[in-house]
Amino acid sequence: MKRMVMFLALAVCTGCGGAARSNVQINPRFEAYQIHRVAVLPFEGVPAEREIVDHGWWFEGHHFNNGELVSDMLSTEMMAIPSFEFLERSQIQKILQEKDLSMTNLAAEKSSAEIGQLLGVDAIVMGKVTKFLRTWSPPLHYGYGLCFSARMVDTKTGTVLWSAMVDRGGGGLDVVGAAREECAGIARELKARLSHGPATGTK
């Protein structure tokens, strides 16, 4: 009987996902910066040499392009914020190719002001993924870990306009779904709190 109860508990836990845990902080003077045109850069990701790592009695699964994946998700979700106009990723790549620059290393090599001048944007969104993995020990133990941060920076002053931190884990293996849910939550909160749009005042 005890074994049956334990089996059912593990089975239920396996199908559960962690609750959304994004923490969004918005600069109280956001409106004064009059942000309209925005570029979302690829996030710095967790490096992975192999997709599946065998630890003997348990396994670890990685996504090679986790930084780019999370930034793409957030960019897609932020499209719903009417006060922003987003520069398409293909447009960014075209501009950088003309300057013989790499989009992957852009944030590390150039200041926010230089990036803003290159791309013609008022703000850039940057971020870093520090955990993006799935773990399992068959037949019952499955889980994931997700941790990433994002921030919008004014390209004229270098001021952080908003920042978000996600730290989440749960049962099941759908870390991609968890990341998508968190990005949607960040975008919803930003839209709700910035729905009145940019102010017309000066900095």
N, C-alpha and C positions, 0 to 999 in steps of 0.2 A: 504493500500500500504506500509506504514511504517513497519507494522508488517511483511509483506511478505519479505521486504528487510532485516530486522533483522533476520528472520528465515533462509534465504539463507546464510547470513554472518556467523551465528553460525554453520550451517551445514557444510560450507566449512572449517571453523576453526577446527571443530571436527575431520576432516580427515587429518589434517596437522600434520607433525612432526617437531620438532625443528631442526635447522641446527646443524651439528656436531661442537662441541666447545671444542675439546680436545686441550690442550696446552702442547706440548712436549718440554722438555729441555734436551739437551745432554751435558754431561761433555766434554769439548773441548779436554781433554786428554784421551778420551775413548780408543783409539787405543792402548795406552801404556799398558793397563791392560790385554791384550791378553785373552779375555773372550771366552771360547769355550763351556764348559759344564754348563748348567743352570738348576735350579729347580724353578718352579713356585709354591709358597705356597698359600694355601687358604687365601683369603683376609678377614680382619676383617669386619663383616657385621653389618647391622642395625638390632638390635634385634626386633622381632615382636611376640607378644603374640597371636594375631588373624590375620587370613588372611584378613577378611573384618571387618572394624570398621564402625559402623553406628553412624554418628554425627547428626542424626535427619533429616536434609534436604539435607545432602550430605554424600557420602561414601568415604572411604579410603581403598585401597587394598594394601596388602603387600606380598612379597615373602620371605618365611622363610629362605631360604638358599641363600640370595642375594650375600653374600660375596664369597661363593664357586662358585656360578653361574658366576659372573663377572670374577673371576680368571680363571675359565675353558675356558670362551670365549676368554680371552686375550691369554691364553696358546695356544689354537687352532690356533688363527690368527698368532701368532708369529712363528709357525712352518714354515712359508714361508720365514723366515730370514735364509739364507744358512750358515751364519757364526756361528750359535748357534746349539748345540746339547742339546735337552731337556730330562731331566730325567722324565720318565713316572710316573704319579701319583701313580699307583699300586706299582712301585718300591720304591717310597718314603715311602709309607705306610708299605711295607714289612720291610724296613730298620728300621723304627721307632718302629715297633712292636717288633722287635728283641731286641731293647733297652728299651722297655716298655715306649715309649714316644707317645704323642698325636700330630698329625699333626696340629690340630686346634689351639693348644696353643704353638706350637713350637717357633714361632717368638717372643712370649712374654716371654718365659722361657729361651731361649738360645740366645747367641750373634750370629752375622753373621758368625764369625770365627768358632764357635762351630758347627753351622749348616753346614757350608761348609765342615768341617772335617767329620761330620757324614755322609753326603750324597755324598761326593767326587765331589763337584761342585765348579766351579770358581766364580759363582755369583748366587744370589737368587733374585727372583722378589716377592715383598710384596706389599700389598695395603690395602686400607680401603674404605668401602662404607659408606657414610654418609646420602645418600637419595636414595631410590629406591621404589617409590610408584606410584599408580594410584589414581586419584580422579575423582568422577563424581557426578553430580546432575541432575538426569533425568528431562526432556527427552533430553536436548541439550548440557549440559556442561560436557565435558570430557577432561581430561588432565593427564599428568604425570610429575614427577620430578625425576631427576637422577643426582647424584653427587658422584664421586669416584676419588681416587688418586691411583697411582701405581709408583713403583720405583724399579730399579735394583741396588743391592748393591754388591760390590766386597767382597768376603768372606775373603780375606787375610788382607785387609786394612780397611774395613767398609766404603769405599768411595762410595757415590752415583754416579752411572754411567749415569743414565738417570732418569728422573721423568716425569710423565704425570698427568694432572689434567683435569677432565671432570666436567662441570657444565651445565646442559641442562634441558630444559623443553619444553613442546609442547602440542598440541591438540592430542586427541586420547588416547588410553589406552595401546599402545604397548611399555611399558618401557623396556621389554626384547629385542625387536627389536632395540630400541634406544641404549641400552647397547652394543649389538652385533655390531652395526654400528660404535660406538665410539671405540671399541676394534680393529676393522678392520682398522680404521683410524690411530690409534696409531701404529699398526704393519706396515702399509704402510709407514708411515713417518720414522719409525726406519729403515725399510729395505732400503728406498731410501737414507738415510743419513749414513748408515753403510754398504752399499753394497760392499765396497771395502774390507771388512773383517778386522780382527784384525791385528795389526802391529806386526812385529817381534822384535821390540826394547824392551828395558828394562824400568822399571818404574823409 
